[in-house]
Amino acid sequence: MTHYGKIKSYDSSNGTGSITPEKGGDALRFKKADLQQEGQVPKVDQRYSFETSEVDGGKKWAVNLQHEQGDGDHQKDQARKQQG
């Protein structure tokens, strides 16, 4: 199941971070290896889609993180402006 959230923190020196789910709940940890776009460094408040996986005796982690390019409403507004 795909979830959405915003990056809460990311430490590039150890390659780990946390993401806050949009639907509420505690922030979930993730590893650099779980980012789908190689070479991209996540920034605080960027929106990502993700899935969850249980590791280390049942702790939930965010996996398969994919950067979301803007939100739908913003894209619709831009389209309206271009149409005139």
Secondary structure, DSSP 8 states (H G I E B T S, - for coil): --EEEEEEEEETTTTEEEEEETT-S--EEEEGGGBSSTT----TT-EEEEEEEEETTTEEEEEEEEE--S-HHHHHHHHHHHH-
